[in-house]
């Protein structure tokens, strides 16, 4: 099992103008997931943290609540508590999910 972290940040219009938000944190940390589950989860994210894509990137997903105007960003990360050689599985999952 690969360990993943998911973070969130909620941005109001005032936060965007100010350049930072205080409404942020972890949805969960060190959550175990199978390789297949990770690939499926990755497919729900729309952007990568860097180009070219490599094994050190994370994924982001964006959603805006039309009524409140709050934009929520979720980030999917490879947990630092993984064994170092698991990074190759993260990279393979990124490729399998179409981020290459």
C-alpha positions as CSV (number, residue, x, y, z in Angstrom):
1,X,0.0,0.0,0.0
2,X,1.1,3.5,-0.8
3,X,0.6,6.3,1.7
4,X,-1.0,9.5,0.4
5,X,-1.9,12.9,1.9
6,X,-4.7,15.1,0.8
7,X,-4.7,18.8,1.7
8,X,-7.3,21.5,1.2
9,X,-7.3,25.3,1.0
10,X,-10.5,27.4,0.9
11,X,-10.1,30.7,-0.8
12,X,-12.6,33.6,-0.5
13,X,-12.4,36.6,-2.8
14,X,-10.7,38.6,0.0
15,X,-8.2,35.8,0.5
16,X,-7.4,35.9,-3.2
17,X,-6.9,39.6,-3.1
18,X,-4.7,39.3,0.0
19,X,-2.7,36.5,-1.5
20,X,-3.1,33.9,1.3
21,X,-5.8,31.9,3.2
22,X,-5.9,30.7,6.8
23,X,-8.6,28.1,6.0
24,X,-6.3,25.2,5.0
25,X,-5.1,21.9,6.3
26,X,-5.2,18.2,5.8
27,X,-8.2,16.1,4.7
28,X,-6.1,13.1,5.8
29,X,-2.5,12.1,6.2
30,X,-0.7,8.9,5.6
31,X,-3.8,7.2,4.2
32,X,-3.0,3.7,2.7
33,X,-4.2,3.1,-0.8
34,X,-3.7,0.4,-3.4
35,X,-2.0,1.1,-6.7
36,X,-5.2,0.6,-8.6
37,X,-7.1,2.9,-6.1
38,X,-4.4,5.5,-6.5
39,X,-4.6,5.6,-10.3
40,X,-8.4,5.9,-10.0
41,X,-8.1,8.7,-7.5
42,X,-5.5,10.6,-9.6
43,X,-7.9,10.6,-12.5
44,X,-10.1,12.9,-10.5
45,X,-7.5,15.6,-10.4
46,X,-6.9,18.0,-13.2
47,X,-3.5,19.6,-12.9
48,X,0.1,18.8,-11.8
49,X,2.4,20.9,-9.7
50,X,5.2,21.1,-12.3
51,X,6.2,20.5,-15.9
52,X,7.6,18.3,-17.1
53,X,5.8,15.9,-14.9
54,X,8.1,13.9,-12.6
55,X,7.9,11.6,-9.6
56,X,8.1,14.7,-7.2
57,X,5.0,16.4,-8.4
58,X,1.6,16.5,-6.7
59,X,-1.9,16.8,-8.2
60,X,-4.5,19.6,-7.7
61,X,-8.2,19.8,-8.2
62,X,-10.3,23.0,-8.1
63,X,-13.9,23.6,-7.2
64,X,-15.8,26.9,-6.8
65,X,-19.0,27.1,-4.8
66,X,-21.3,29.3,-6.9
67,X,-23.3,30.6,-4.0
68,X,-20.5,31.5,-1.6
69,X,-17.8,32.2,-4.2
70,X,-15.3,30.1,-2.2
71,X,-12.8,28.2,-4.3
72,X,-11.6,25.0,-2.8
73,X,-8.3,23.5,-3.8
74,X,-7.5,19.9,-3.0
75,X,-3.9,18.6,-3.4
76,X,-2.9,14.9,-3.6
77,X,0.6,14.3,-2.3
78,X,2.9,11.3,-2.0
79,X,3.3,11.0,1.8
80,X,6.8,11.5,3.2
81,X,6.2,8.5,5.4
82,X,6.4,6.1,2.4
83,X,9.5,3.9,2.0
84,X,11.8,5.7,-0.5
85,X,11.4,3.0,-3.2
86,X,7.6,3.5,-3.3
87,X,8.3,6.7,-5.2
88,X,8.6,4.6,-8.4
89,X,5.0,3.4,-7.9
90,X,3.8,7.0,-7.5
91,X,5.5,7.8,-10.8
92,X,3.9,4.7,-12.5
93,X,0.5,5.7,-11.1
94,X,0.9,9.2,-12.5
95,X,1.7,7.7,-15.9
96,X,-1.2,5.3,-15.7
97,X,-3.6,8.1,-14.8
98,X,-2.5,10.1,-17.9
99,X,-0.1,12.6,-16.3
100,X,3.0,12.2,-18.4
